[in-house]
Amino acid sequence: MTKALDQIDRKILTQLMRDATLPIAQLADRVGLSQTPCWKRVQKLEAAGVITNRVAVVDPLRVGLGLTVLCEVEAMDHTPEWRDRFLGVVKAFPEVMEVLRLGGQSDYMLRIVVPDMPAYDQVYRRLTDKIPLKGVRSRFVMESLHHKFALPI
């Protein structure tokens, strides 16, 4: 969004980050607007790319995805061609939930969610078969203790 968010936009975003299923009437009431202006602001926030998705948050354990792996990757090289290929490869893996480009020793961090260790080994093998990597370090999450979805705006 080109202009700064005002207080009403922030209230709308805060409410939607808590519960994206809120009917517009409830959302409008919570932020102190009538329904039409509230709906128009939500539409503007979506059009501007501030709101990018509305999703259901699913407990991975309840759907059989009990292993989260934080996989640090060192790039084989740093050319635009390698980066584009790498991103194309990892985006095609449904198990890769997040890709972060890092500063420091590792170049990328992948958050991978799978049922178990053999499933991760298959992902690892597929990944390293598809693109040359200088190094891969995996860290296995034992327990997720705190996670937020709402940004502190």
C-alpha positions in Angstrom: 0.0 0.0 0.0 1.5 3.4 -1.0 0.0 5.4 1.9 0.6 4.5 5.6 -2.1 2.5 7.3 -4.4 4.5 9.5 -5.8 3.4 12.8 -9.0 1.9 11.3 -7.0 -0.1 8.7 -4.9 -1.4 11.6 -8.0 -2.4 13.6 -9.4 -4.2 10.6 -6.2 -6.1 10.0 -5.9 -7.0 13.7 -9.4 -8.4 13.7 -8.9 -10.3 10.5 -5.6 -11.8 11.6 -7.4 -13.1 14.7 -10.4 -14.5 12.7 -10.6 -14.1 8.9 -14.1 -15.7 9.0 -15.7 -12.7 10.7 -18.8 -11.5 8.8 -18.5 -8.0 7.6 -21.2 -6.8 10.0 -19.2 -8.0 13.0 -16.0 -6.7 11.7 -17.5 -3.3 11.0 -18.9 -3.2 14.5 -15.6 -4.1 16.1 -13.7 -1.4 14.3 -16.4 1.3 14.6 -17.5 1.6 11.0 -20.7 0.9 9.1 -20.7 -2.2 6.8 -20.1 -0.6 3.5 -17.1 1.6 4.4 -15.6 -1.4 6.2 -16.1 -3.7 3.2 -14.6 -1.0 0.9 -11.5 -0.8 3.2 -11.1 -4.6 3.2 -11.3 -4.6 -0.6 -8.6 -1.8 -0.8 -6.3 -3.7 1.6 -6.7 -6.8 -0.6 -6.2 -4.9 -3.8 -3.1 -3.2 -2.4 -1.6 -6.6 -1.4 -1.7 -5.9 2.3 -4.1 -8.8 2.8 -2.6 -11.6 0.7 -4.6 -14.7 1.8 -7.4 -15.9 4.1 -6.7 -19.4 5.3 -7.7 -21.9 7.9 -4.9 -22.8 10.4 -4.7 -26.6 10.8 -2.9 -28.5 13.6 -0.3 -30.5 11.8 -0.3 -33.3 14.4 -4.1 -33.9 13.9 -3.5 -34.5 10.2 -0.5 -36.8 10.6 2.3 -34.3 10.0 4.3 -34.9 13.2 7.7 -33.8 12.1 8.8 -30.2 11.4 12.4 -29.8 10.0 14.3 -26.5 9.7 16.6 -27.2 6.9 19.6 -24.8 6.4 20.9 -24.7 2.8 24.2 -23.4 1.5 24.0 -22.5 -2.2 26.3 -24.1 -4.7 26.7 -20.7 -6.3 25.0 -17.3 -6.2 24.1 -16.7 -9.8 20.6 -15.5 -10.7 20.2 -18.7 -12.7 20.9 -21.0 -9.7 18.7 -18.9 -7.4 15.8 -19.1 -9.9 16.3 -22.8 -10.3 16.5 -23.4 -6.5 13.3 -21.4 -5.9 11.5 -23.2 -8.6 12.5 -26.6 -7.2 11.6 -25.9 -3.6 8.3 -24.2 -4.5 7.3 -27.5 -6.2 7.7 -29.5 -3.0 4.3 -29.5 -1.1 6.2 -30.3 2.1 8.2 -27.1 2.0 6.1 -24.6 3.9 8.4 -21.6 4.0 11.6 -20.5 2.2 13.7 -17.8 3.8 16.8 -16.2 2.4 19.4 -15.6 5.1 22.5 -13.6 5.9 25.3 -15.5 7.6 26.7 -18.9 7.1 23.6 -20.5 5.5 21.9 -19.0 2.5 18.4 -20.3 2.9 16.2 -21.8 5.6 13.4 -24.2 4.6 10.6 -25.1 7.0 9.5 -28.6 6.0 6.5 -30.5 7.4 6.3 -34.3 7.0 4.8 -37.3 8.8 8.1 -38.8 10.0 11.8 -39.2 9.5 11.6 -41.6 6.5 9.3 -39.0 4.8 11.9 -36.3 5.5 14.6 -38.5 4.1 12.6 -38.8 0.9 12.2 -35.0 0.7 16.0 -34.6 1.3 16.9 -37.1 -1.4 14.5 -35.5 -3.9 15.8 -32.1 -3.2 19.5 -33.0 -3.5 18.7 -35.0 -6.7 17.1 -32.0 -8.3 19.6 -29.2 -7.5 23.3 -29.1 -6.5 23.8 -27.8 -3.0 27.0 -26.9 -1.2 25.6 -28.0 2.2 22.5 -29.0 4.0 22.0 -29.0 7.8 18.7 -30.2 9.3 17.3 -29.3 12.7 14.4 -31.3 14.0 11.7 -29.5 16.0 10.8 -31.4 19.1 8.0 -29.2 20.2 6.5 -25.9 19.0 6.1 -23.8 22.2 4.8 -20.5 20.9 3.5 -19.4 17.5 1.7 -16.2 16.4 -0.2 -15.6 13.2 -1.2 -11.9 14.0 1.5 -9.4 13.2 2.1 -6.7 15.8 0.7 -3.7 13.8 
